[in-house]
Amino acid sequence: MAYTSYSDLQTSVANYLGRSDLTSIIPDFISFAELRLSRDLRTRQMLNSAYASTVGGDPKISLPSDFLQIRDLYLQGNPRAPLTYMSPSSFTRNARADDSGKPVFYTILASEILLAPIPDTAYTMEILYYTRPPVLSSTNISNAFLANYPDALLYASLMEAEPYLINDARTATWANLYDRAIGNISDADQGSEYAGVPIQMTITSR
């Protein structure tokens, strides 16, 4: 069955489960499945970019509301200046965290980016990050997961029904199919991103 909408997915989950008493909670299974995929997948279809401006004297920038994981952070300019990530513990021990100037390092705490040195003026930052796709609903009938990875979303939804199925042998099958789908998706995404591109080593200094 080809999935073109949230309704199609619900129908397919119901058909696989073969349990009419679970129909009303299938949307819950799908919601939990989307959370599972958000944790397990990082693909180019989930990449997005956003811009933010610093405020002089304030080291904090709010992350986008759909943020999952950062990939790159730059200061806009000519040329653009990439910032170097530090773990929170290393960042707090970095003497430059108390300096004022053009940011060079960053870390992430909760829903904020912390910069060091503390910006001395307004800088425009570009954030390349993995997004959490908008959740499926009656008004949002498709998203990146359904459009690109319907098999993984289906198997994850079926796995979320396990507490209601209780020792159903099919659960192990769905789990294996889910793991295989995630592995294939990750391999294909990595292969398509780097296939045919010569690998180059770049040496940077600071």
N, C-alpha and C positions, 0 to 999 in steps of 0.2 A: 504494500500500500504506500502510495506517495503522500507525504505529509506536506500540505500547503498551509495549514492553519492549526491553531491550538485545538480546535474542535476535532480535527482529524487525529491528532495525537491522543486525545482523550478516548476517542472511539477505538483506536488501536490498543491502548492499554486495557480497556474494558474487554476487548476480544481476547487478548492474551490471558488475562486473569480468569475469564469465564465465570465471574462471580457478580451477579446482579446486585448483591447487597453492598458492594464496595463502590458503586458508581458515584455516589455523592462525595466520596473522599478522594477520588482520583485527582482532583486539582491539588490536594495536599501532597500526594505522591509526586506530582510533577514539580511542585514548588521545591520540595526537598531535593529532587533530582537536579534541579537547576543550581541549588547550593553546592551539591556534590561536584558538578561540572565546573563551577566557578573555582573550586579548590584544586581540581585535578588538571585543568587545561590552561595552557598559555600558548595561544596561537596568534598568527598575524590578523585573523579576523576579529580578534579581541583588542587589537591595538588602537589607541586613540592619542591625540595630542591636545594639549590645552596650554593656555598662556596665563601668566599671573604677573603682577607687578609688585615689587618689594616696596616697603616704606622705610625711609631712612630711620635708623635706630631700632627697628623691629626685626628680630631674626626669624620670625615665624611666617609661614605661608600655609594656608589651608589646602588640603588635598581635594581633588575633585570628588564629588559625592559618589561617583560610580567607580572609584579607585579600587583596584585589586593589588597591583604590584607595579613598581616603577621599573622602567627599562633604561631611560636616559634623562638627564637633566642638564639644560644648557642655559647660559646667559646669552641673550640676543646681542648681536653686534657683528662686526666684520673684522676678523672672523668670529664665529660663535665660540664661546668658551665653555667647554664641558666642566661640570662640577664633579668632584670625587666623593663617592659615598664612604662614610665611616660608620661603624657600629655605634649605637648610643653610648656605650661605655667608653669607647675610644674618643668619641666626639666630646664628651664632658671633660675628658682629661686633656684635650687639645687646648693649648694656651691661646690659640687664635680665636677660640670661641668667644673670648671677651674683647677681642680687638674690633675696630671699626674699619671698614674698607670694602673692597670688591669681593663678594663671596667666592670662595674656592672649594669649600667642603660642605657637605650636607649629611644629615641623618633624618630618620623618620621616627616620630613619637606619636602614637595614637593616630589622629587624623591631621597631623601637621608635619610640614617639612621645617627643620631648623637649619639655619645657615651660619657659616663661619668663614671669614669674619662677619660681624653684624653689618648689614648693608648701610653704607654711609649716605646713600641717596636712592632714588628710584631706579631699579633695573627691571627689564622685562625678561621673564624666564619662560622657557618652553619645556614642558613636561611631556615626555613620551611614556605612556603607561598602558598597562592591561586593564580593560574595563570589565565591570560586571554588567552583562547585557540586561536591558529592561526585562522584568519578569513577564511571563506569559499571562494573559488574562483574556476576558471576553472582549476587551477593547484594544488589547495589544496582541494580535493573533499570531505574530511570528517574532523571532529574534535571531541572534547569531547562532545560538545553539540549535534551534529547530531548522533553520535554513541550511546550516552547514554540517551538523552532526546529529541528524535525527535518530540514527541507530543508537548512539551512546545515550541520548536523552531518553529514548524508549527503554533501554535496558536498565538505566538508573531508576526510572520511574517504577518499573516492575520490582526492582530490588527493594524500594521503599515500602512495598506492600507486604514484605516478609513478616512483620509483627502480626498481621492479620491472617496470613496463610498458615503459619505455624508448622514448621518441619516439612514444608512443601519442597519436594526434590527439585522442582524447577528453579528454585532460588539460586542454587549453585550453578546451574546452567546460565542463568541470566548474569550472574556475577562474572563468570568466565567470559561471556560474550562482551560484557561491559569492559573488562580489563583489556581484552583484545582490541576493542574499538578504540579505547584511549591510547593504547600503544601504537596502533596504526595511524591514528590522527596525528600524534606527536611526531612520529617518524616521517610522515608525508609532509607535514608542515616544515620540519627542519630541512628535509630534502629539497622542497620547492624554494625555500629561502636561499639556500647556498648552492644549489645545483648550477654548475657551469660558471661559477664565480671563483676566480683564483683566490686562494687564501694568502693574505698578506700580513706580515708582522709589522706592527707599528711600535716604535719605541718612543715613549713620552717621558718628559722630565718636568719637575716642578721645583 
